[in-house]
Amino acid sequence: MNTTIIPQALQTTQRRRLWKRIVTKYEFYIMLAIPLIWYIIFKYVPMYGIQIAFKDFSATRGIMASPWAGFRHFERFFESSYFWELLWNTLSLSLYSLLVGFPVPILLALLIYEINGKRMKKWLQNVTYIPHFLSLVVIVGMLNVFLDPDTGKVNQLLSLLGVDPVPFMRKAEWFQTVFVSSDIWQHMGWSSIIYLAALTAIDPTQYEAAKMDGASRFQRLLHISLPGMLPTIVIMFILQVGHLMDIGFEKVLLMQNPVNASKGEILATFVYKNGIQQGQFSYTAAAGLFNSVIDFILLILVNSWARKKTDSSLW
């Protein structure tokens, strides 16, 4: 008897079940297809253009007809006088945002979850969610107004405390602190939603049993809430590390000025200024590809580490 007949029959049965499930629940698959098609068109198809990093791209010739340049643009970027400054500014700002900003939504979710009063809980949620929907232009405008050394409310408060006014937006050493703190304020409420969802999924009987055993609120938080959130925390940490170098250029660009440029110039703004504004497409494509490769390597390494240490990972 041929032993390959049984696996083939099993595969055929599985395919039939799959197609039957697709036909009977086609509405859900259509809903899934829409974002999937969008992702393929706008995320995967543009990857075709990565090859311009290895060419002397000319808009008149097009991507295919442009001559190959090999790794010349990468060598030019690595040997440039500003390479290490750009790399350090990007890494330091990203690590600062990760180390300081990542725990805040977790702590906020725990705080909201532990509040007993429904009105207070809803008020706190609304207050922390609203800044997420503000435009970055509005956020930076608010920073310029509130941190102005002459008329800003922050410096007026410092003056009342006997502290000299600080030109926060005009000093390079304050750039990263202002960026990270305002970013935390804007996104901590929205980012806490997924941690609140993880907390609500924990079995309430675990809290009741711990309370009967005499565990304090802090002990219940430490031994039930945090372990219950751990898989979600690990996944979110991996995703953030995977975008470590991709800090975004919009807010950084809006906050930049000639005084704080020594700390405010990062890889993303460099690519925008030299690629979009000056038309050095191949050169900045090489810089952007280097940025993406670093993110990809970090994602693989952190995911492998998380899978070994916590049994939670993206794959």
URURHU-V696920 format. One record per residue. N is the residue number from 1. SS is DSSP state (H for helix, E for strand, L for the rest). PSI is psi as a letter, one per 40 degrees, with the letter a starting at -180 (999 if undefined). Layout:
BEGIN
N,SS,PSI / N,SS,PSI
END
This chain:
BEGIN
1,L,h / 2,L,h / 3,L,e / 4,H,e / 5,H,d / 6,H,d / 7,H,d / 8,H,d / 9,H,d / 10,H,d / 11,H,d / 12,H,d / 13,H,d / 14,H,d / 15,H,d / 16,H,d / 17,H,d / 18,H,d / 19,H,d / 20,H,d / 21,H,d / 22,H,d / 23,H,d / 24,H,d / 25,L,f / 26,H,d / 27,H,d / 28,H,d / 29,H,d / 30,H,d / 31,H,d / 32,H,d / 33,H,d / 34,H,d / 35,H,d / 36,H,d / 37,H,d / 38,H,d / 39,H,d / 40,H,d / 41,H,d / 42,H,e / 43,H,d / 44,H,d / 45,H,d / 46,H,e / 47,H,e / 48,H,d / 49,H,e / 50,H,d / 51,H,e / 52,H,e / 53,H,d / 54,H,e / 55,E,i / 56,L,g / 57,L,h / 58,L,h / 59,L,d / 60,L,d / 61,L,d / 62,H,i / 63,H,d / 64,H,d / 65,H,e / 66,L,i / 67,L,i / 68,E,i / 69,L,e / 70,L,b / 71,L,e / 72,H,d / 73,H,d / 74,H,d / 75,H,d / 76,H,d / 77,H,d / 78,H,d / 79,L,e / 80,L,i / 81,L,d / 82,L,e / 83,H,d / 84,H,d / 85,H,d / 86,H,d / 87,H,d / 88,H,d / 89,H,d / 90,H,d / 91,H,d / 92,H,d / 93,H,d / 94,H,d / 95,H,d / 96,H,d / 97,H,d / 98,H,d / 99,H,d / 100,H,d / 101,H,d / 102,H,d / 103,H,d / 104,H,d / 105,H,d / 106,H,d / 107,H,d / 108,H,d / 109,H,d / 110,H,d / 111,H,d / 112,H,d / 113,H,d / 114,H,e / 115,L,h / 116,L,d / 117,L,h / 118,H,d / 119,H,d / 120,H,d / 121,H,d / 122,H,d / 123,H,d / 124,H,d / 125,H,d / 126,H,d / 127,H,d / 128,H,d / 129,H,d / 130,H,d / 131,H,d / 132,H,d / 133,H,e / 134,L,i / 135,L,i / 136,H,d / 137,H,d / 138,H,d / 139,H,d / 140,H,d / 141,H,d / 142,H,d / 143,H,d / 144,H,d / 145,H,d / 146,H,d / 147,L,e / 148,L,h / 149,L,e / 150,L,d / 151,L,e / 152,L,i / 153,H,d / 154,H,d / 155,H,d / 156,H,d / 157,H,d / 158,H,d / 159,H,d / 160,H,d / 161,L,e / 162,L,e / 163,L,h / 164,L,i / 165,L,i / 166,L,h / 167,L,g / 168,H,d / 169,H,e / 170,H,e / 171,L,h / 172,H,d / 173,H,e / 174,H,e / 175,H,d / 176,H,d / 177,H,d / 178,H,d / 179,H,d / 180,H,d / 181,H,d / 182,H,d / 183,H,d / 184,H,d / 185,H,d / 186,H,d / 187,H,e / 188,H,d / 189,H,d / 190,H,d / 191,H,d / 192,H,e / 193,H,d / 194,H,d / 195,H,d / 196,H,d / 197,H,d / 198,H,d / 199,H,d / 200,H,e / 201,L,e / 202,L,h / 203,L,h / 204,H,d / 205,H,d / 206,H,d / 207,H,d / 208,H,d / 209,H,d / 210,H,d / 211,H,d / 212,H,d / 213,L,e / 214,L,e / 215,L,h / 216,L,i / 217,H,d / 218,H,d / 219,H,d / 220,H,d / 221,H,d / 222,H,d / 223,H,e / 224,H,d / 225,H,d / 226,H,d / 227,H,d / 228,H,d / 229,H,e / 230,H,d / 231,H,d / 232,H,d / 233,H,d / 234,H,d / 235,H,d / 236,H,d / 237,H,d / 238,H,d / 239,H,d / 240,H,d / 241,H,d / 242,H,e / 243,L,f / 244,L,d / 245,L,e / 246,L,g / 247,L,e / 248,L,i / 249,L,e / 250,H,d / 251,H,d / 252,H,d / 253,H,d / 254,H,d / 255,H,e / 256,L,i / 257,L,i / 258,L,d / 259,L,d / 260,L,e / 261,H,d / 262,H,d / 263,H,e / 264,H,e / 265,L,h / 266,L,i / 267,H,d / 268,H,d / 269,H,d / 270,H,d / 271,H,d / 272,H,d / 273,H,d / 274,H,d / 275,H,d / 276,H,d / 277,H,d / 278,L,e / 279,L,e / 280,L,g / 281,H,d / 282,H,d / 283,H,d / 284,H,d / 285,H,d / 286,H,d / 287,H,d / 288,H,d / 289,H,d / 290,H,d / 291,H,d / 292,H,d / 293,H,d / 294,H,d / 295,H,d / 296,H,d / 297,H,d / 298,H,d / 299,H,d / 300,H,d / 301,H,d / 302,H,d / 303,H,d / 304,H,d / 305,H,d / 306,H,d / 307,H,d / 308,H,d / 309,H,d / 310,H,e / 311,L,e / 312,L,h / 313,L,i / 314,L,d / 315,L,999
END
